């Protein structure tokens, strides 16, 4: 039996012990992701690392816990087994027995390093692991330690598994000659949006930790490097850090917005309020597609990405592609719809340069001119609940409109009870409304958001609907697009944070301002 090198490709079954990193799922190594994509069996702590299963094949067997005899036998029979390990498998390794079991069974194994918390958590907390003083010492408080030796460490001391004994450790360091003014930081939930760091000194640590609620996994950092956190903190100072944000859109629509919110440090939760379904009868769309191909229309106007999707699906049904738009003029209501068209292979001829709405589209639409326009018809494939603004505006400009139902929007099923309770009880820090229908449907299926929740809307009409339901509008996008709405919320969060800092107060999330909320100091 021989262990395999990371560069080799195994011809038979094997077990890979893969470092899952410190918490942020994006810190998984490329080698780790590749092995997960090929795994037949994955063994992991699902609660801690379940998000990494997105790299796996759908048919992979998932085992929650430690490596079992079943998994070892499967590897011996030719299966690829991945055992996900916390941090780096070789840092204070807890897998020695599992590796030994592989060796005894004469099963090939590989150990893939992961990003260790000792460096990653410090970096995410804005504390440089190595400073001008070269020594960087890592100790495990779960093992017996010589605190006199550690007190003499001139550089940075990082302590694993020490939260429960943080105060006795601080006292031991002071008793053995470490200055009681030495900076110390305790950081839990490192590299995730639950990261929470208390900065103190050895002398004040007991008082500062008293109401902090710090739990494992956490790191204690001792040394002058902690003093650099105020200048170098970049993660916990993101504008929406730790904010729980409700995104009430369809799954397809919410993906890009959720990714944008995550870049601001938020924790988005997608709660579909609208389900997009085909028309009850297809005949109207069938006639519209036939008319589009046979030259019935001069223009086709798209007012949503869903409309583009509906037409695209109909094209595929008939064996057509974007070439069927040859000779037609295409209008798009805004950026998101334009992206959907371009992905389809169609570049829009008209996109509003001002307000991205039906009103904005009408404002820039050319009037019908019988000398220039051979046909005066416009195809409008839209939702069943679309407003009459566009039809009325185009009719006034001399165009004849075929307003066709391309898709229906129906209210989605209510979210699970915990989500409904969080909405009404102030568990969400913000909710983003991207249309009037999302306001009506969310209130209908889950109830009104709590008064401490920040209400952000995509435009004036959505704001009006929110106010009709008794909601206070805090944020409005400067243009009607989901990305602009996300950016507006981030700007609002940044201003809230800055105001707290300037007032000498600890920044708090909106959900922490409701009565009875736990208010721990950061």
Order of alpha helices (4+ residues) and beta strands (2+ residues): beta-alpha-beta-alpha-beta-alpha-beta-alpha-beta-alpha-beta-alpha-beta-alpha-beta-beta-alpha-beta-alpha-beta-alpha-beta-beta-alpha-beta-alpha-beta-alpha-beta-alpha-beta-alpha-beta-alpha-beta-alpha-beta-alpha-beta-alpha
